[in-house]
Amino acid sequence: MGTPKTIQRFTLNRSGTPYGFASSTSQSGNLRLSHRTPIKNLFLSSAWAYPGHGFTGAITSGWLCAQEVLGRELSSSANQRKFFIDKVSKLVAKVSHSLQ
């Protein structure tokens, strides 16, 4: 069993939040941390980084960051959203099915 104290212990997230910054308009979407940093070849991916909070946000952040590291670009944000919704939905369905 995990509690906020468990999350804080293993991730050092303040108060054990698994979601990164608050999910507010001032801290969401493009206002999250960028994958790129000022340090050459250092990229960020997490619930704290773009595109948002939570497990789905962290999964999407990882995929987006990987695409950026590989130098791939998706043609538009609409295509990006559709692609992620499809991929993440399939991943969540697989995980849910395996847990049953």
C-alpha positions, 0 to 999 in steps of 0.5 A: 500500500502506498500513501502520500508519505510513500510517494514523498519518500521515493520521489521527494515530491512535496506533500507526496503529490503524484501529479506535479504542479497544480492542475490550474490554468496558470500551470498547465499545457505550455506553461509546464516545464519544457522538455528542453533545458539550457544544458546541452543534451539534457531533457526533462520528462515527468508529470511536472513537465509538458503537457501536464499532470498525473500518470497520463501526463507523465506517459505523454510527456515521456513519449513527447520528450523521446520524439524530441530527442530523436528529432521527430516532429508531429505535424500539428497539435491536433494530430499530436492530441489524436495520436496520444489519445489513441496510444494512451487509450490503448496502453491504459486498456492493456494495463487495466486488462492485465490487472484484472 
